[in-house]
Amino acid sequence: MQTCSTRDYIAELLKKTSGQDYHSRLEICGHDYLRAVSKLEEACNDLNSETFFGLAKLAGVASKASDHCQDAFRGISSPPLGSRNGDLKRLCEIGSVIATLFTGSS
C-alpha cells in the first residue's frame, strides 16, 4: 500500500536526485500528476453533480498524463513511478467504465 501521495513521492525523489536528466524526468511527472489530480477532481465533481458527461473525457486526460509520465522514463530499466502510473491508469479506466454505464456511450 502506498503511504504518501504520488506528488509527495515525486517531491521526495527530486530532493534525493542529483542527475539533471533524471531530475528533469521527475519534473515532467510532477507536472503530469498535477494535471491528472486536477482532472480527477473535476471528474469527482461531475459524478457529484450527476451529469456524468464530462467524466470519460476527464478520465482520458488524466490517463494521458500517466502515459506522458511513463514515457518520460522510456529507456530507464526501473522507472520510479511505474507502479503508480499503472495504478493511475487503472483508476482512469474505472472512471471511463462508470461514464459508459451512466451515459450509455463509449
Beta strands, then each sheet from edge to edge (+ up, - down):
end
